[in-house]
Amino acid sequence: MVADLDAGRRPRQGRSIDLLRGRKLEYVRLGHAIVLGLSGGCQVLIETVTQLHGPAGRAEVEPGENPSDILATLLGDVIRTACIRDTGELLVTFHSGSQLLVGVDPDFESWAVAGPDGFLIVCLAHGELAVWGDASGRTGTARGARSWASDDERLR
């Protein structure tokens, strides 16, 4: 992924991603990037070490040649909450109680959330965020990108 000069940059504050709430995990694609395919056309792309905390304990998943298929245990589960921590980490909690924590890479992009109609959040190096479009389906430049963050710091 390459950053776009029109991207709206965000300060590193903890924020909820309401766009993912209630989405069902429909598929997991493993490889150099892990793709979580969600209902409604949303995706979470993971390009760094991720921790899954679930009923079987804690497991680390790293994209690459031979990633673990443990994320398949989440298939059919529904996202209860998703938030971006102050550090840039992405924390996704499922209705089953399982939690997925996607870390931050100091040198490369770590994760992205892609929504319908071009909405995109990318975690850049060191946890900095770039955003294109907004979760309502409108796309645009940095001015339009600001519309997804309300005063209470929620992503919509």
N, C-alpha and C positions, 0 to 999 in steps of 0.2 A: 504494500500500500504506500502511496505517496501523498504527503500533505498538500492540500490545495490552498493557494493564497487567499481564497475567499472564505476559508473555514473560520468559524467563530471560535476563538480560544476561550477557555474557561479557567477561572481561578480554581485552585485545588481545594474544594470544599466537599464535605460529604453530601451526597445527593441521591435521592430515590429515582429510579427509572420506572415510572408508571407504565410506560409503553409495554414492558415485559410482564407486568402483573396479570395473572390469569391465563397466560399462554401455555399451551401444552407442548411438551417436548415430543416431536414427531419423528425425528431421526438424528443420528450422530454419525458424522463422517470423520474418519481418522486419517491422519497423514501429517504433512509438514505443518499444516494448520488444522486444528480441530474445529469442525463446524457443528453447532447445535442448531438444528432446524426446528423452528417453533411454529405453532398455528398462527394463521393470519399473515404469513409471509415474512416473519421476523427471523433473524439469525443472530447468533452470538459466535464470533470467530475468535479462537484462542490460539495464540502464537508463543506462549511461554508456559512455564511450569504452573500447574493448577493442582489444588488440593480438593479432594472430595471427602467431606465428613458425612458419614452415613451410618446406618444400622450396623454395618460390618466394621466400623472403625474409620480410620483415616487412611487415604490412599493418595499418592502423588501421581499425576498424569503429566507426561511431557510430550508435546507434539514431536514428530520425527518419523524415522524409519519404522520403529516398532512401538507405537504408543499403546498403553494399556486400554483394554476395552471395558474397563470398569464403569465408564460413563453410560454404557448401555443399560445399566441397572436403573437409570433414571427415565428410560423411555416410557411415555405415557403419563409421567408425573406432570404436575402443573406448578408454575412458578407462583409462589406466594408473595415474595418481595425480591427486588433487585436494587442494589444501591452501589454507588461509587464511593469508596472510602476517601478520606482526606489524602491518603497516600497515592491514590489512583487505582488501587486494587478494586476489582469487581467482585461483589459478594451477591450470590444468587441463592435464595432459600426456596425450597420446594415444599409443597403441601405435605409430603411424606416426612418432613423434618430434615432431610438431607440438605447440606449446604455445599456450594461450589465456590471456592475462593481462587480467583485468577490473580496471580502476582503481577508485578511491574518489573520490566527490564530496564536497566540503566542506559542501554545503548540503542534499543530497538522498540518498535511498536509491540505491545503486549496482547491487546484484545481490541475487538470492535463490536458494536451493536448496530445492526442494519435493520431498518424498519421499512414499512411500505413507502412507496413514492420517493425514494432517494434519501430518507432520513438516515444519518450515519453519525455515530460517535466513535472516535478512535482514541485509544490510550497511547500516546506517543512516549518516547523515552522519558524516564524519570517520573512517569505518571501524569504528565501534562495532557490535557484533553483538547481535542479538536472536534467541532460539530458542524455538520452540513444539514440544512433543512430543518424541519421540526416534525414532531410526532403527529401533528394533525394532518400530515400529508402534503403540506405546502413545502416547496423547496426554495432555496435562495441563498443569499450571501450571509455574511456575519450578522447583519441587521436582522434578517429573517431567522437566523439560527437562535438568536437570543429569546425568541418567543417561547421556546420549550421550557425555559427556566423561569418559574414564577418567583414571587417574593419569598416564598417559603422554601426555596431552593429545590423544588421537585422538578424532575424531568417528566414531561407529559407527552 
